[in-house]
Amino acid sequence: MYELATLARGGVLLTVWALAAGWPPGRLAARLRRDGWQRLCRGAWAAPGKETDWRVRETALQLLRPRRVCSHGTAARLHRIELLTAPSALPGSRASLPPEDVCLRRGLRATTAARTVADLIRTCGSREEAVVTADSALARRVVEGVRRDPLVRYGELAAQLAVRRPGAPRARAWLALANPASGSPAETVARLRMGDAGLLPECQPPLRTPGGRALHPDFLFRAAGLAVEVEGYAYHGTRRAHERDIARFNALQSCPEIRRVLRFTAREVFTRPDRMTAAVRAALADLGG
């Protein structure tokens, strides 16, 4: 009989592999318990001491069920697509999908980015959730500390949503609100809320300081010279990031197009967007914009 560790793949052992290697069922169960193997699900174990996160559990499930494909929230996490609210669980698996809608992502079979976003938008409960998802996939982002390029093109999402599936008409209307210039979920929600209030700024426009430094404010009301910045704690959570942010804020105010800068926290955007839009409207009136 082979040692159990040599039968495992990536720290995951299926019971059927051990039985095929000659381990008697009773002896196998005793050995697994004695050595501290961790039960992931029926028929699958993780090596002693291995961290059993969602990826390890999904790996075990895909080893047990070769046709299983991650979808929805699980696929979004694999692709590093930001969601407005993280699901309490990571639902979503499919057993039957067209081959063109399936890819290998971080070692697991998953729906492609385009199919993932389309599935999520069609099942989202709100416009904000849908547009945040689309913006994230369309944009170049840093997610979970990893810098990634845009995952999809607008045309790919439109083609996915052109297929007749439940929720597609509403999803197409929400997709029309997407903007790949958005830099974060908070920026997406701020843009939508300002639009609801009749405020239509430019998103991430290119500016230059007198010294030639390139800057992209989150939003710009060019006629009034008003810039609006949305600050997320995840991005500014270290001393060095805070110092960098202050330097950027000072540089932004030196741009010839800028007369005033308003800054809002992501928390304000999510919980009190009415205050944000009221402050923007008051600043525009003060600036004559």
C-alpha positions, 0 to 999 in steps of 0.5 A, a space after each residue: 500500500 502507498 502512504 496516504 500523503 503520496 496519493 493526495 493531490 495538492 493536499 487533497 485525498 479521495 477515499 476511492 484513491 486510497 481504496 484503489 491503492 489497496 487500503 482496506 476500508 476499516 484500516 483506512 478510516 483508522 489511519 485517517 483519524 490517527 494521522 489527523 486528516 481533515 474531512 472535507 466532504 463525503 469521500 474527500 480529506 485534506 492533509 493534516 495541518 492544511 488550511 481548508 478554505 473554500 478553494 480546497 473544498 471546491 477542489 475536492 468537490 471537483 475531484 469527486 465530480 469531474 463535470 462540476 463547474 464553479 459559477 456565480 459567487 464562487 467563479 467571481 472570487 476565482 476571477 477576482 471580480 468585486 461584488 457589492 456585498 460578499 455572499 455569506 456562502 459561495 453559491 454556484 456550481 453547474 454540471 452542464 454548460 457549453 464548452 465555450 462558457 467554461 475555463 480553468 481559473 486558478 486551478 479550478 473549472 469555472 464559468 468564463 468571466 463573461 458568463 460569470 458576470 452575465 449570470 450575476 447581473 441577471 440574478 442581482 437584486 439591485 441595480 447597484 449590485 449589477 453595475 458594481 459587478 460589471 464595472 469591476 470586470 470591465 476595469 483594470 483593478 487591484 483586487 485582493 492585492 493583485 493587479 489585474 487587467 480588464 477581464 471582459 469587453 463590453 461586447 462580450 457581456 452584451 452578447 451573453 445577455 442577448 441570449 434569452 434567459 430569465 432576467 436578461 432584459 433587466 440585466 441589459 438595462 443595467 449593463 448600459 449603466 456600466 463604466 470601465 473608468 470606475 475605480 472601485 465599488 464605492 465609485 460605481 455607487 457614487 456615480 449612480 447616486 449622483 446620476 439619480 440626482 441629475 449630477 453627471 460628472 466626468 469619470 477618471 478624466 486625465 489631468 496634469 499638474 503644473 509640474 507634469 504629474 498625471 492625475 485622474 480624479 474620481 469625478 470632475 465637474 469641469 465647468 465648475 472646477 469641482 473634483 470629487 474623490 471617494 476614499 476607501 479604507 482598504 486602499 488608504 489603510 497604511 501610513 505610507 498609503 495615507 502619506 501618498 494620499 495626502 501628496 496626491 490630494 495636494 497635487 490635485 488641487 494644483 491642477 489648473 482645472 481644479 478650484 475645489 476638491 470634495 472628499 467622501 468616505 466609502 461608508 458615506 457613499 454606501 450609507 448616506 448618499 443623500 448627504 454626498 449629493 447634497 454637498 456636491 450640489 451645494 459646492 456646484 452652486 457656490 462655484 457657479 457650475 
